[in-house]
Amino acid sequence: MDVRQSSLQQWVHETLSHLSLPTPKGSLEVVSGDASFRRYFRQQVAAGSYIAVDAPPAKEDNPKFVNIAKAWFAQGVAVPQVIHCDFTQGFMLLSDMGDQLLLPLLEEKTADALYEQAMDALIPIAQINTSLDTNEIQQTLPLYDEALLEQEMSLFRDWFLIEHLKLELTSQDERILKETFTLLRESALGQIQVPVHRDYHSRNLMILDDKSMGIIDFQDAVMGPITYDLVSLLRDCYIQWPVEKVEEWVAVYLSKAKKAGLIGAISSGQFLLWFDWMGMQRHIKVAGIFARLSIRDGKSAYLDDIPLTVNYLYQVSGQYAALQEFHEWLRNRLSPHLGFELIEIEPNQ
């Protein structure tokens, strides 16, 4: 047990006693770490368990996490309840959502029902800013603006292309990237803007004991494009589905969003373009993040997820004339340096 874990253990015991909560049983059990600097532990108690979080305050924005958690929980979004927090030390005590991630449950026979459940859970998140009498929650979320979109896409250039692949970018490379990034940015900014979880995928969704769906890892939430969380879910970096199936699910969500009053007279074709191009922006960012996690943070396992991420870019760009130059750049310029095969799909009819 390291120093911070030992301090967290003492804090948890003191917190449970101070709040007159059930007596702890045994020591903290490691649950997981994630792509950030946070670590999660389970504290068993006489009548169940809690999750203790070690989130170093110099590395993590804990007040933002707590503000979003409390606001979303109060509005009925299925996020963990914040029992207590200590911003000075970077410790939190949360309700326990268990260990059952969505990812291992996704199979061909279960996917329709589970994704519909996940899409249903997205609607209350997107409605948060309109379901309050005040704007207090909206004000806690930064805008997914031009600067943030560009900053994210620059991770692809700086960390994936230059640091990971060791490419020396030519003026043509820079032009193609700039023009592609501009198209994707303008598409994102042109969408309906709603509260966005920003990492809504199968490793951040939990199936609870009552079979309902819990949501974790929401601390980077923003006000952003309505398709962002949907594409994070359906074009997950950790599992892939046939294009036709994904588009079927997109149509299901569009119907749900229209029924909920989130979307007006938007055609299915326009919404699918938003979805596809939003996925391009996200996967450009994620390829850069995966490379950075390996190079900077020593988390090399994320490199295994890059092939699917880059293939999403290749497949979707091939379906749109405006992205054809980027598609060809991926095939002709990037492919020889990747170490894996780019896979074609048939374009949309």
C-alpha positions as CSV (number, residue, x, y, z in Angstrom):
1,M,0.0,0.0,0.0
2,D,1.5,3.3,-1.1
3,V,1.4,6.6,0.9
4,R,-1.6,8.0,-0.9
5,Q,-3.6,4.8,-0.6
6,S,-2.7,4.6,3.1
7,S,-3.9,8.2,3.6
8,L,-7.1,7.5,1.6
9,Q,-7.7,4.4,3.8
10,Q,-7.5,6.5,7.0
11,W,-9.7,9.3,5.4
12,V,-12.4,6.7,4.4
13,H,-12.5,5.3,8.0
14,E,-12.7,8.7,9.5
15,T,-15.4,9.8,7.0
16,L,-17.6,6.8,7.6
17,S,-17.4,7.4,11.3
18,H,-18.0,11.1,11.1
19,L,-21.1,10.6,8.8
20,S,-22.4,7.7,11.0
21,L,-22.2,5.4,8.1
22,P,-21.7,1.6,8.4
23,T,-18.5,0.4,9.9
24,P,-15.8,-0.5,7.3
25,K,-14.8,-4.2,6.9
26,G,-11.2,-4.8,5.9
27,S,-8.9,-2.6,3.8
28,L,-9.5,-0.8,0.5
29,E,-9.6,-3.2,-2.5
30,V,-8.2,-2.0,-5.8
31,V,-11.0,-1.6,-8.4
32,S,-9.3,0.1,-11.3
33,G,-7.3,3.0,-12.6
34,D,-8.2,4.7,-15.9
35,A,-6.6,6.9,-18.6
36,S,-6.4,9.8,-16.1
37,F,-4.5,9.9,-12.8
38,R,-7.5,8.8,-10.8
39,R,-7.5,5.5,-8.9
40,Y,-10.6,3.7,-7.6
41,F,-10.9,1.4,-4.6
42,R,-13.8,-0.4,-3.0
43,Q,-14.4,-0.2,0.7
44,Q,-16.6,-3.0,2.1
45,V,-18.9,-2.1,4.9
46,A,-21.4,-4.0,7.0
47,A,-24.2,-3.3,4.7
48,G,-22.6,-3.1,1.2
49,S,-19.7,-1.1,-0.1
50,Y,-18.5,2.4,-1.3
51,I,-16.0,3.5,-3.9
52,A,-13.1,5.6,-2.6
53,V,-11.3,7.7,-5.2
54,D,-7.7,8.9,-5.2
55,A,-7.6,11.9,-7.5
56,P,-4.5,14.0,-6.9
57,P,-5.6,17.7,-6.9
58,A,-2.6,18.8,-8.9
59,K,-3.6,16.5,-11.7
60,E,-7.4,16.3,-11.6
61,D,-10.2,19.0,-11.5
62,N,-12.1,17.4,-8.6
63,P,-14.5,20.4,-8.0
64,K,-15.7,20.0,-11.6
65,F,-16.3,16.3,-11.1
66,V,-18.2,16.8,-7.9
67,N,-20.3,19.7,-9.3
68,I,-21.3,17.7,-12.3
69,A,-21.9,14.5,-10.3
70,K,-24.2,16.3,-7.8
71,A,-26.1,18.3,-10.5
72,W,-26.7,15.3,-12.7
73,F,-27.6,13.0,-9.8
74,A,-30.1,15.6,-8.6
75,Q,-31.7,15.6,-12.1
76,G,-32.1,11.8,-12.2
77,V,-29.1,10.9,-14.4
78,A,-27.7,7.6,-13.2
79,V,-24.3,8.8,-12.0
80,P,-22.7,7.8,-8.7
81,Q,-23.8,9.7,-5.6
82,V,-21.1,11.8,-4.0
83,I,-21.1,10.9,-0.3
84,H,-18.2,13.1,0.7
85,C,-15.1,14.8,-0.7
86,D,-11.9,16.4,0.4
87,F,-10.6,18.7,-2.3
88,T,-7.4,19.5,-0.4
89,Q,-6.2,15.9,-0.4
90,G,-8.0,14.8,-3.6
91,F,-10.2,12.1,-2.0
92,M,-13.8,11.3,-2.7
93,L,-16.3,8.7,-1.4
94,L,-18.9,7.6,-3.9
95,S,-21.8,5.2,-4.1
96,D,-20.8,1.8,-5.6
97,M,-22.1,0.9,-9.0
98,G,-20.5,-2.5,-9.0
99,D,-18.1,-4.1,-11.5
100,Q,-20.3,-5.1,-14.5
101,L,-19.2,-3.0,-17.5
102,L,-21.4,-2.9,-20.6
103,L,-18.5,-4.0,-22.9
104,P,-18.3,-7.7,-22.1
105,L,-22.1,-8.0,-22.3
106,L,-22.3,-6.8,-25.9
107,E,-23.0,-9.6,-28.3
108,E,-25.0,-9.8,-31.5
109,K,-28.1,-11.1,-29.6
110,T,-27.9,-8.6,-26.8
111,A,-26.7,-5.5,-28.6
112,D,-30.1,-4.1,-29.8
113,A,-31.6,-4.0,-26.3
114,L,-28.4,-2.8,-24.5
115,Y,-27.8,0.0,-27.0
116,E,-31.4,1.1,-26.8
117,Q,-31.0,1.2,-23.0
118,A,-27.8,3.3,-23.4
119,M,-29.5,5.6,-25.9
120,D,-32.4,6.1,-23.6
121,A,-30.0,7.1,-20.8
122,L,-28.5,9.7,-23.1
123,I,-31.7,11.6,-23.5
124,P,-31.8,12.9,-19.9
125,I,-28.2,14.1,-20.2
126,A,-29.0,16.1,-23.4
127,Q,-32.1,17.6,-21.6
128,I,-30.3,18.8,-18.5
129,N,-29.9,22.4,-19.6
130,T,-33.6,22.7,-20.5
131,S,-35.1,20.9,-17.6
132,L,-34.0,23.4,-14.9
133,D,-35.6,26.6,-13.9
134,T,-32.1,28.2,-13.8
135,N,-29.0,27.8,-15.9
136,E,-26.8,26.6,-13.1
137,I,-25.8,23.3,-14.6
138,Q,-25.2,24.8,-18.1
139,Q,-22.9,27.3,-16.5
140,T,-20.8,24.6,-15.0
141,L,-20.0,23.1,-18.4
142,P,-17.5,24.7,-20.7
143,L,-18.4,25.1,-24.4
144,Y,-17.1,22.6,-26.9
145,D,-15.9,25.6,-28.9
146,E,-13.6,26.1,-31.9
147,A,-10.5,26.3,-29.7
148,L,-11.3,23.0,-27.9
149,L,-12.1,21.1,-31.1
150,E,-8.9,22.3,-32.7
151,Q,-6.9,21.5,-29.6
152,E,-8.2,18.0,-29.6
153,M,-7.5,17.4,-33.3
154,S,-4.0,18.7,-32.9
155,L,-3.3,15.7,-30.7
156,F,-3.4,13.5,-33.8
157,R,-0.8,15.6,-35.5
158,D,1.5,16.1,-32.5
159,W,1.3,12.8,-30.7
160,F,0.2,10.2,-33.3
161,L,1.9,11.4,-36.4
162,I,5.0,13.1,-35.1
163,E,5.8,11.5,-31.8
164,H,4.4,8.0,-32.4
165,L,4.9,7.4,-36.1
166,K,7.9,9.7,-36.4
167,L,6.6,11.4,-39.5
168,E,8.1,14.5,-40.9
169,L,5.1,16.4,-42.1
170,T,5.3,18.1,-45.5
171,S,3.5,21.3,-46.5
172,Q,1.0,19.1,-48.3
173,D,0.4,17.0,-45.2
174,E,-0.2,20.1,-43.1
175,R,-2.6,21.5,-45.7
176,I,-4.7,18.3,-45.9
177,L,-4.9,18.1,-42.1
178,K,-5.8,21.7,-41.8
179,E,-8.6,21.5,-44.4
180,T,-10.0,18.3,-42.9
181,F,-9.9,19.7,-39.4
182,T,-11.7,22.8,-40.6
183,L,-14.5,20.7,-42.2
184,L,-15.0,18.6,-39.1
185,R,-14.9,21.6,-36.8
186,E,-17.5,23.5,-38.7
187,S,-19.8,20.5,-38.8
188,A,-19.5,20.1,-35.1
189,L,-20.2,23.7,-34.4
190,G,-23.2,23.7,-36.7
191,Q,-25.0,21.0,-34.7
192,I,-27.6,21.4,-32.0
193,Q,-25.6,21.9,-28.8
194,V,-26.5,20.0,-25.6
195,P,-24.8,18.7,-22.5
196,V,-22.3,16.1,-23.6
197,H,-20.7,13.4,-21.4
198,R,-17.7,13.3,-23.8
199,D,-16.6,9.7,-23.2
200,Y,-19.9,7.8,-23.4
201,H,-18.8,4.3,-24.4
202,S,-19.0,0.7,-23.3
203,R,-16.2,1.0,-20.6
204,N,-17.9,3.9,-18.9
205,L,-21.4,2.4,-18.7
206,M,-22.3,0.0,-15.9
207,I,-25.1,-2.6,-15.7
208,L,-26.3,-2.4,-12.1
209,D,-27.8,-5.1,-10.0
210,D,-31.3,-4.1,-11.0
211,K,-30.3,-4.2,-14.7
212,S,-30.5,-0.4,-15.0
213,M,-27.6,1.4,-16.6
214,G,-25.1,3.5,-14.6
215,I,-22.8,6.2,-16.0
216,I,-19.2,7.0,-14.9
217,D,-16.3,9.1,-16.0
218,F,-18.3,12.2,-16.9
219,Q,-16.0,14.8,-15.5
220,D,-15.0,16.2,-18.9
221,A,-18.6,17.1,-19.8
222,V,-19.2,20.1,-22.0
223,M,-21.9,21.8,-23.9
224,G,-21.4,20.4,-27.4
225,P,-22.7,18.6,-30.5
226,I,-25.7,16.4,-30.1
227,T,-24.2,13.5,-32.0
228,Y,-21.0,13.4,-29.9
229,D,-22.1,10.9,-27.2
230,L,-24.0,8.9,-29.7
231,V,-21.0,8.3,-31.9
232,S,-18.8,7.6,-28.9
233,L,-21.3,4.8,-28.0
234,L,-22.0,3.4,-31.5
235,R,-18.5,3.8,-33.0
236,D,-16.8,2.7,-29.8
237,C,-13.0,2.5,-29.8
238,Y,-13.2,-1.0,-28.1
239,I,-15.9,-2.8,-30.2
240,Q,-17.0,-2.5,-33.8
241,W,-20.4,-3.2,-35.5
242,P,-21.4,-3.4,-39.1
243,V,-22.1,-0.1,-40.8
244,E,-25.7,-1.0,-41.5
245,K,-26.3,-1.9,-37.9
246,V,-24.8,1.4,-36.6
247,E,-26.9,3.4,-39.0
248,E,-30.0,1.5,-37.9
249,W,-29.2,2.5,-34.3
250,V,-28.6,6.1,-35.3
251,A,-32.1,6.2,-36.8
252,V,-33.5,4.8,-33.5
253,Y,-31.8,7.6,-31.5
254,L,-32.9,10.2,-34.0
255,S,-36.5,9.1,-33.4
256,K,-36.1,9.2,-29.7
257,A,-34.4,12.6,-29.7
258,K,-37.2,14.1,-31.9
259,K,-39.8,12.7,-29.6
260,A,-38.0,14.2,-26.6
261,G,-38.0,17.6,-28.3
262,L,-34.2,17.8,-28.7
263,I,-34.3,17.9,-32.5
264,G,-36.6,19.6,-34.9
265,A,-36.9,19.3,-38.6
266,I,-33.5,17.7,-39.2
267,S,-33.4,15.1,-42.0
268,S,-32.0,11.6,-41.4
269,G,-29.4,12.3,-44.0
270,Q,-28.2,15.5,-42.3
271,F,-28.1,13.8,-38.9
272,L,-26.1,10.9,-40.3
273,L,-23.6,13.3,-41.8
274,W,-23.3,15.0,-38.4
275,F,-22.8,11.7,-36.8
276,D,-20.2,10.5,-39.2
277,W,-18.2,13.7,-39.2
278,M,-18.4,14.0,-35.4
279,G,-17.0,10.5,-35.2
280,M,-14.1,11.6,-37.5
281,Q,-13.3,14.4,-35.1
282,R,-13.5,12.1,-32.1
283,H,-11.3,9.4,-33.6
284,I,-8.7,11.8,-34.8
285,K,-8.5,13.1,-31.2
286,V,-8.5,9.6,-29.7
287,A,-5.7,8.3,-31.9
288,G,-3.6,11.2,-30.5
289,I,-4.7,10.4,-27.0
290,F,-3.9,6.7,-27.2
291,A,-0.4,7.6,-28.6
292,R,0.1,10.2,-25.8
293,L,-1.0,7.7,-23.1
294,S,1.7,5.3,-24.4
295,I,4.5,7.8,-24.8
296,R,4.0,10.2,-22.0
297,D,2.2,8.0,-19.4
298,G,3.7,4.6,-20.1
299,K,0.2,3.1,-20.8
300,S,1.2,1.2,-23.9
301,A,-1.9,-1.1,-23.9
302,Y,-3.9,1.7,-25.5
303,L,-1.8,1.2,-28.7
304,D,-3.8,-1.9,-29.3
305,D,-6.9,0.2,-29.8
306,I,-5.4,2.5,-32.5
307,P,-6.0,0.2,-35.5
308,L,-9.8,0.3,-35.0
309,T,-9.7,4.0,-34.4
310,V,-7.8,4.8,-37.6
311,N,-9.9,2.4,-39.6
312,Y,-13.0,4.3,-38.6
313,L,-11.3,7.4,-40.0
314,Y,-10.5,5.6,-43.2
315,Q,-13.9,4.0,-43.7
316,V,-16.0,7.0,-42.9
317,S,-13.8,9.4,-45.0
318,G,-14.2,7.2,-48.0
319,Q,-18.0,7.7,-47.9
320,Y,-17.9,11.5,-48.5
321,A,-16.6,13.4,-51.5
322,A,-15.5,16.3,-49.3
323,L,-13.3,14.0,-47.3
324,Q,-11.9,12.1,-50.3
325,E,-8.5,13.8,-50.2
326,F,-8.0,12.9,-46.5
327,H,-9.1,9.3,-47.3
328,E,-6.5,9.0,-50.0
329,W,-3.9,10.6,-47.7
330,L,-4.6,7.9,-45.1
331,R,-4.2,5.2,-47.8
332,N,-1.2,6.6,-49.7
333,R,0.8,8.6,-47.1
334,L,-0.1,7.1,-43.7
335,S,-0.8,3.4,-44.4
336,P,2.9,2.5,-45.1
337,H,3.8,3.7,-41.6
338,L,1.0,2.2,-39.6
339,G,2.0,-1.5,-39.2
340,F,-1.6,-2.6,-39.7
341,E,-4.0,-2.8,-42.7
342,L,-6.6,-0.2,-43.6
343,I,-9.9,-1.9,-44.4
344,E,-12.2,-0.6,-47.1
345,I,-16.0,-0.7,-46.8
346,E,-18.7,-0.1,-49.4
347,P,-19.8,3.6,-49.5
348,N,-23.3,4.5,-48.5
349,Q,-25.9,4.1,-51.2
